[in-house]
Amino acid sequence: MTLFEAIELDRAGDLPAASSAYEACLIEGRDLPQAMANLMALYFQSTDYGVWSGSGLDLAFVRHADERLGQLIQHAEQDELRWSEVGFWVRYIKWADWGEVFSIEECREFMRRDPANIEPAFHLYALTGEREADALRLLHPKGGLHTVRASYVSAVVQSAMDVRKGRGVRPDVPVKEQK
């Protein structure tokens, strides 16, 4: 299975088939960083209640995604992956799902160490408004249809834009009580 085929299944919304295809890329040792980052994002979103219940994912697949995501994170914590796109997703998922600290400075460090990877810009933009131009480039990734990973990134950027334009709910501002 090729990365291209995995991405096509991902874009088509067949998450179980896409995950199998990404897993095949990992087993075969092909396109490891991108395949692993895409797979981690796919599993991360598949374990989100709103995603899996809304898309009708089979509960067995969701359980598998949860277990496998933990294994991938553990594997990706190796030194050679620490500052890669995979390392970024490890830190981001641990922050988003597990409540671990992921400092703004650490996110900036990802961008300093790998300037070609602008994906951490979505997180910086959402938290601080920094790297807006890079974040806006992530709204419309190349290739038309979005993978789960690209859709998630785009949604975070769009949400941050809405907040910055006063159209969204900001978690740091208390909501007025209704009478």
Buried (B, 14 or more C-beta within 10 A) or exposed (E): BBBEBBBBBBBEEEBBBBBBBBBBBBEEEBBBBBBBBBBBBBBBBBBBEEBBEEEEBEEEBBEBBBEBBEEBBEEBBEEEBBBBBBBBBBBBBBBBBEEEEBEEEBBBEBBEBBEEBBBBBBBBBBEEEBBBEBBBBBBEBEEEEBBBBBBBBBBBBBBBBEBBEEEEEEEEEEEEEEE
